[in-house]
């Protein structure tokens, strides 16, 4: 596997650089704001024969960063800064923080809870205080593609489940796994065709399942062959009891790990309700899509702090090459605490 890091003025430029230099099969595995502005993106591709960073070092690749360790190390480093080094950092101001939450359309209860817990940290730095408060509530659980057996994707219409299925398959390929894409939505207009289109680019097989019995058999066969089964389902409202019961039964299929998929573009209150309902059905992890299009992070924050569920990944691109990214409490804090001018940049 080849790993490369790109620096660009924004995510759009970074993705263009990735596609130009690494090709359409490259997958984004991590991203963050760079010091001094811009973004830093790390991409991977299953191409071991190419040199990394222009250096001819056979078999040697840059190790993937430990994102949780980066978060805690950043906290420690900034807490140890001398007063002169802290100049220019935003000092904690509860009123300003609540205003920022209002701008991001956070649910009122969530906004006041985060403001209260941020104040209790006694940290003078706004971003660090909020990051600490988020760290107490936010559970992260990135996917281990080497050990995963089967994924069931559930969520509302338009959340981006099919694109997420393709991204999961791409990450599985980078991990040396073969993926089987299973279309559980056989009646939806173009649903199977779109899944097949993605599969062609990933050298993955596609099967359809019109019943829970067929689905269970396909999953069992895939797991036996050490193939990662990824099940794309029809969109639904998990707050509707009858529909919730149907998908809860699918979530109980043996060896299946249920992933809830929600969009960062949705209303934050609606997202909070839907994410909680998905967790009740059996989705222990969530993936939040369309983060590149959302100017307000209320829905993202509501999903990331869903009781009973962990945040697995977010997506910032509709393209397969723009893969699944991991969000840390510090990254989310930077989004929520940024000024209106900073958010617009």
N, C-alpha and C positions, 0 to 999 in steps of 0.2 A: 504494500500500500504506500502511495506517495502522499505526503502532507505538505501543504504550503500555506504561508500566511501572506495576506494582501492588505495593504494600507490604501485607502481611497477617501475621497471627500465625502461620499455618501454610499448607502447600501447599493443603489442602482449602479454606480460606477464600479464598486467592488465586484458585483456579480458579473458585470461586463468583462472585467479583468480576468476573473476566474474562468469564464467560458472561453475567452480568447487564448489564455495561456495553458489551460488544463483540459479544455474541450467540454462538450455538453454532458458528459457522464460524471463530471465532478460534483461532489456533494458538499454543501456547507455544513460543518460540524460544530462551529462555534463562532460567535461574533460579539463585539463590544465596542463601545465608544473609545476612540484613541485619545491619548493625552494631547491637548492642543487642538482638538477638533478632528472631525472625520471619523471613520470607522476602521476597525481592524477585524478582518475575516480570516478564519482558518478553513481551508477546503481539503478534501481528500479524494483520491481516485485510486482505483485498483489497477495501478500501472507501475509495478516495482522496478521496471527497467529504466525509468526516466530519472535523471538526477534531481535532487531536492535542493532548492535555493541556488541552482546553478553550480553545485559542487558535485564532483564525481567521487562520491563516497558509496561504494557498493554495500548494500545491505544496511546502511545507516540512515535513519530517518528521524526527524524531529519528534520527540515524544509529545503526546497530546497532553495539554495542560490539565491539571486537576482543578476544576472550576471551583469546587467548594473550598479547596485550600487557598486559591487565589482570593476568594472573598474574604476569608478570615485573615489572611496575610495583609490584605489591603487595609482592613480595619486596624490591625495592630500597628502597621507602619504609620498610618495617619494619626492614630492616637498618640504616638510617640513624637510627633512633629513638635518642633520648638514654636513658640508663639509667632515669631517672625515668619515662619514657613506657612502659617495658617492664614496669612493675610490674603484676602480675596475669596476665601471660602465662605459659603453662606452660613451665617449663624442661625441657630435654632430660633424660630419664631412661630409659636403655635397658630396665631392668626394667619400668618402668611402660608403656613402649611395647609390649613383648612381651605384657604382661598385656592391654592393649587389643586387640592382634592376636588373642589367644586368645579374648577375648570376642566378636570378630567372626568367629571360626572360620576364620581364614586358614590355608591349608595350611602345615605346619611349615617346609618348605624356603623358601617365599616369605616367611614371617614373619621368619625369621632373616636372610635375605638383605637385606630392607628395613631391619631393625634395624642390621645391620652397615654398610650404606651410609649410613644416617642418621647414625650415630656418626662416620663418616669426614668428614662435611661440616664438623664443628667448629662448627656453629651452636648457640647456646644455646637458641633457641626450638624447642620440640618440633614444632610444626606446620610451621615453615619447614624444619627439618632433614628431616622426612619428605617434605615437598613436593619438596625438592631431590632426594632419593633416587628418588622416583616419577618426577620429570621426566627422570631419566637412563634410565629403563626404559619409560616410558609413551609410546606414539605416538598422537597424535590426528589424525584425518583426517575432519573434518566434510564432509558431502556438499555439493557445488556443484550445486544443482538447475538452474541455467541451462545447464550443460554436460553433465549426465548423459544417457545414452542409454537404458539398460535395466538393471534390477535384478533379480537372482535371489535370493530369500530362502530360506535353508536353515537347518535347526536341528531340535532335538528336539520331540516332541509337547508341547503346552502352553506353549511358549516365548512365544507371542503374535505369530506371523508375520503372521497375517491383519490384526490391529490395526495392526501396523507398516506393512503394505502400504497401509492406509487413511491413516495419518499421512504416509507418503511422498507419496501422491497429493495430500493437502491442502497440503503444502509446495510441491509442484510447481505447484499452482494459484496459490498466493501468488506464485510466481516467474514467473507468466504462462504456464505450460506446461499443455498438455492431457495427461492421464494415461490410459493403458490398463491396466486390471487384468486379469491373465491367471491363471486358476485352473488350476494344474498338478495339483491334487488333485481329480480328478473323481469318485473313488470314496468319499472320506471323507464321513461322515454330516453333512449340512448345510454342508459347506465352501463349495460354490459359492453357496448361498443367502446365507450370511453375507457373502461378498464382494460379492454383488449389493446387499445391504442397505446396505453402506458406500458403494458406488458411487452409489446413488441420492442420497445426501446430498452427494456431491462432483461431481455431473454428469459422472461418468466412465463409460466404456464397459467392459463385461466380456466377455471371451472365454474359452473353455476350450481346453486343449491336452492331448490324451491320448497324445501321443508327442513325442519330441525333434524330429522333422521338422516337425510342426505348430507347435511352439513356436518353432523357428528362423524359420519363415516369418512368424509373427505379429510377432516381434521385428524382423525385417528390414523389414516393411511399416511398422511404427510408427516406426522410426528414419528411414525415408525421408520420412515425413510429419511429422517433427520432434515426434513424440509420445513421451512418456516411458513405456516399457513396464515394468510392475512385476509380477513373477511370484511368486505365492504357491504354495508346494509342500507336499506331505505331510510330516508330522513323521517323523523317523527317528533312529536312533542312528549317528552318523558314525564310531563306533569299530568298527562291524561292516564288515569288508572288502567284502563283496558289495554292501551298500547304499551304502557310500562310493564304490565304483566307478561305480554308476549316477548318483549326483549329481555326481561329478567330471566325467562326460561332459556333463551339462547345463551345468556351470560353464564348459566350454570353448566354448559357443556364441558365435559372433562378436558382439562389441559388448556382451556382457553383463558387468555388474559384480556379482560375487557378494558378498552380505552375509550373514554368519552372525548368527543371532538366538538369544540365550540369556537365561535368566531369573535375576534377582538372588535369587530365592527358593530356588534349587537349592543343594545341598551344594557347598561351594567346591572340594573335590577333584574331584567329578564335573564341575563347570563347567570347571575347568582342563583336564581331559582332553578334554571335548567341544569346547571352544573351540580347543584345539590340533588336534584332528582336523578341525574345520571349516576351519581355516587350511590344513591339508595338502590338503584337497579343492580349495581355490581361493578360500576366503573371505578376502580381503585386509583386510576391515573387519568389525567386529562392532558389533551394537546390543544393549544390555542392557536388558531390560524389567522392569517391576514393581518399580522402585527405591522407589516410594512405600510398598510393602507390606513390604519387607525391613528388619528391625531390625538385621540383621547384614550387614556390607558385605564379607564374605569372598568371596562369589561375584562380586561386582562388581569387587573388586580383582583376583581371579584372571583374569577376562576382560580387564580393562583392561591387564594386563601379559602377555598372551598373546604368546609369540615368533612372529614372522612375520605378525602381524595388528595393525592399528591400531584404536583405538576411534573409531567414527564418532559415535554418539549413545547416550543413555540415554532411557528413558521413565519418567515418574512418574505416569502416569494411563492408565486403559484407554480413555478417551474420545479421539476424534479431535481435539477442541479442545485437549486437553493433548498438544501435539505432541512433537517430538523435541528434546531438549536436549543441550548440549555439556558434557562433564565435563572440568575442568582438574585437573592434579596437585594444585593447592592445595585445590580443592573436595574431592577424594578424601582428601587428608591431613586435612582438618578432620573428615571422617566417621570415619576410622580412629583419629585421636588423641584424639577427644572422650572425656571421662569418661563413666562409666555414667549419671550424673545428666544430663549434657548430651545424651547420646544419647536419653534418654527424653523430653526436652522437645519 
